[in-house]
C-alpha cells in the first residue's frame, strides 16, 4: 500500500486514542494499532497495483506515483500538527525500505540490515492470526494498473471514516 493509505489509517487511529486523561496509554495503543493496521494493509497489498521496480518509462506508473506523492505531502500538511504520532507510527515500518534503499543508492552494506526485519516480524505475527493468514488466497494484481482502484477505494473509505469521526465525535472525550 502507498503512504496516503498508511497516513490516513494512522490519523484515524490517533484520533480514536487521543485521550485527555490517559495520554500514555493512548499513545501506546496508537503505536500498537498503527503497526497492526500497517501489517494488515501490507498483507492486502498483493491485491493492489504496485510494482517493486521503478518504471519511469511507464506513463501510468509515473502519474500514479506522482499523485500518491502529492497526496502524501497534502496529508502531511493537513494532519501533521494534530496527528503526528499516528502518522509517525503508521509509517515507522517503512524505515526498512528506507535503510535498504539508501544502502543500494550509495553502494554500501549494513551486514545486519540487508532484509526488511520490521516487515518480516510483522508478517510473522499477522500470519499467526486466523483471518489474516488466508491473505495468500488474494489474487496477485501488483502488475495490473486497474488494481489501483482498490487502493483508491480504500483511501476514499478512510476519508469517509475520518470525516464521520470529526463530525460525530466532537463532544466525546475520555
Secondary structure by P-SEA (a helix, b strand, c coil): ccaaaaaaaaaaaaaaacccccaaaaaaaaaaaaaaaaaaaaaacccbbbbcccccccaaaaaaaaaaaaaaaaaaaacccccaaaaaaaaccaaaaaaaaaaaaacccccccccaaaaaaaaaaaaacccccccccccccccccccaaaaaaaaaaaaaaaaaaaaccccccc
